[in-house]
Amino acid sequence: MGCSKTLVAGLFAMLFLALTVLATDPDPLQDFCVADLDGKAVSLNGHTCKPMSEAGDDFLFSSKLAKAGNTSTPNGSAVTELDVAEWPGTNTLGVSMNRVDFAPGGTNPPHIHPRATEIGIVMKGELLVGILGSLDSGNKLYSRVVRAGETFLIPRGLMHFQFNVGKTEASMVVSFNSQNPGIVFVPLTLFGSNPPIPTPVLTKALRVEAGVVELLKSKFAAGF
């Protein structure tokens, strides 16, 4: 009986170990894999690789974040993305970056990155950074004014926002532990989805009249 229990325990441990191994991302088995964005081959995660002979040193360097974005937008902000689509050298490496510029009073509206944790540094100005906990935390809002040279951390999957509380322009640079962190803008998702979420669903969920929902839908019909 003791031998049988030991055997069962051993098999369970082996099964648990196998499941743990299967639940992690594979490590790259090459120095780099510059993404072939036009590649037709099927890939499970990320993009297929260009031949190393075709990859120059530009996969290691980028100047895309050197220039400020145009903040003449409805949100008063501009996001310059540097994920795998903009920087193919990040393919398989699990990293990417964004630059966000803000006009006075500009905001990066409430959003979620479903596939990445975010860490950022304010480069100029002062930003109110807000992070919304899940129902586990009682939907608590964690917020602080973050000034130039200071940093912040956004746990994966939590809703968050930034708002320029200063009287001058502001900017920040953020990095992600994913080559393609994804983004879900909450207002746009609710009121500008394609096809639209049925109005009765939103009136019930938001506890407002249909006219309010239709007004908000009209605001996001053209996107951000």
Summary of the structure (lengths in Angstrom):
residues: 224
radius of gyration: 22.2
end to end distance: 66.8
largest distance: 75.7
contacts: 607
relative contact order: 0.14
helix: 26%
strand: 27%
